[in-house]
Amino acid sequence: MRVLTGAARRLADADPDRDAEALTALNALFGTAGGVSGFVSVFVVSSTFAFAVAQRRREFALLRTAGATPGQLRRAVLVEALLVGALASAAGCALGAYAAPHLAALVVDGGLAPAWYRVGGAVWPYHVAFWTGLSVALAGASSAAWRAGRTPAVDALREVSVDPGRLPRARWVCGAVLLLTAAATLAYTLLTDPGDLLHRKTWVSRPLLLISGVAVLSPALVRPLARLLVRLPGVLGLLVRQNVLTGARRTASLAAPVLVTVALAGSLLGATATLGGARAAEVDRQTAADFVVTPADGTPFAPAALARLRRGPGAEVSATATTAVQTLEDGVALVAFPARAAEPGPLARTVRLPVTAGHLADLDDDAIVVTREWARHRVGERVRIWRGDGTPRTLRVVAVLATGTGGTGAYVTPANAPGAGVDRVDVRVRAGASAAAVARHLRTVEGVRLRTKAQWVRASWPAPNRTTRLGVLLVLGIALLYTGLSVANTALMATAARRTELTTLRLTGLTRAQILRLTALETLTAVALGAALGVLVTLTGLSGLTAALHLLGSPPALTVPWRPITWTTTACALLSLTATSTATARSLSGAGVGGGN
């Protein structure tokens, strides 16, 4: 007798490797979440330090006048980043130690991890987290430190408090390289392997290049976008427009994190919605049956129930079974493909498969229908396969189907799917027959679930389940929380630096309430500009995914998640308004009417 306990308990199950597969998927999910969070962290830290250095130009100019060298200024900024990064990383490790067990329980409850999954007492993850956080802080501050060291003494002292009208050449080059890289990689993928764009790792990582490129160039994009969109009435409206145009760097510093937040939410959620919509449109186009019947309990049909379904008056019945076939790729790897076993005649009358070569009617016991994923095989060639029960056969390719979203699969006859039970029956009403009579007969069969074509298509685009929502939360939630904090922090920094300007406005006759409304309108304008850029990035990224679906032969169905985008923009606006109003009120109460410095 062998007693199985702990993690070895899985060996008693029919599928003992499922826990290992679940952990592999969980590690990939955490890796994706960590990669997205790392990208957001570097971007946020970099933009925050860049804005801080821009605000401290006069301070650095005075230090240069007093004799400080460029190297000393760069080291001063890097040391600040080092100290802040060390404190923040230590705080993050403490919060991570507290939150990790709760996150582990969450992924177990959500079905992403086995029931025995727990957070261990290992120390190395905290070392990785601490030094990664420190590296992120230094990487984000490096470009700002270089700019601080280049601050000229005399020129900076002569400048007025207006943003420069041009973007630094290095920023133009960096933004152009990122955008060109995003465009080139997208074009290359569309030309070579458009199916790669349908994978989660691709539609999660690819938008980051586009987002970062637009974010880097945001100060140059904000000014023309503001001229086009900002049209507010009255004196306050005029002040808002001019402040946004002349303070493009300040506006962009708040619009950029909003851009990242909206673009991440729109790109990730829009990709899943677009793929779901394409799958539903694909099912709708391929289903020629009037009714689809499946077993109510999920098991194959009993022989008696299947016989009654076949005897339906005025109905063309096509019974199919789920199976799989394997083929040898590159002579070394055995690759499995989903397949369905069907009778050729009824199948051709109840489905409209996307045939790109050959004829579906030629399917017989010595033939197979494949998709374009089997790129090396053409109509008329013979291919060696392994059937669902593991027995080998050599079959002739009689038709090739478009790949689509990957749900089509191969087709064989029941003779090449031994042991596969029928789990789907497509029913088409013959000409002159009554659809109502056919439906009444189908409902009399016990243990079946009857759906119309429209109901079957809707069932092919289900609402995201808890596991899917949890996966999106892990990838997107942490990044959105981080950028939300960045929005609030940037709003506080931008408003606090305008104390003298706000006092001057007070002296010119504006009331306290008018100044609060002015700063609130400026904040909302910056958020709106960032959201507009985020929507533009989202539409561009989803257009690439739609183009890939078109090339794969699937009906394009670009779906923009307007509701999540609206909620994300609203959250950014509330955070920014709260931070701006708080900082403005404190500045006005601290400065008084006659104050200024």
Buried (B, 14 or more C-beta within 10 A) or exposed (E): EEEEEEEEBBEEEEEEEEBEEBBEEBEEBBEBBBBBBBBBBBBBBBBBBBBBBBBBBEBBBBBBEEEBEBEEBBBBBBEBBBEBBBEBBBEBBEEBEEEBEEEBBBBBEBEBBBEEBEBEEEEEBBEEBBEBBBBBBBBBBBBBBBBBBEBBBEEBEEEEEEBEEEBBEEBBEBBEEBBEBBBEBBEEBBEEEBBBBBEBEBBBBBBBBBBBBBBBBBBBBBBEBBEEEBEBEEEBBEBBBEBBBBBBBBBBBBBBBBBBBBBBBBBBBBBBBBBBBBBBBBBBBBBBBBBBBBBEEEEBBBEEBBEBBEEBEBBBBBBBBBBBBBBEEEEEEEEEBBBBBBBBEBBBBBBEBBBBEBEBEBBBEBBBBBBBBBEEBEBEEEBEBBBBEEEEBEBBBBBBBBBBBBBBBBBBBBEBBEEBBBBBBBBBBEEEBEBEBBBEBBEEBEEBEBBBBEEBBBBBBEEBEEEBEBBBBBBBEBBBEBBBEBBBBBBBBBBBBBBBBBBEBBEEEBEEEBBBBBBBBBBBBBBBBBBBBBBBBBBBBBBBBBBBBBBBBBBBBBBBBEEBBEEBBEBBBBBBBBBBBBBBBBBBEEBEEEBBE
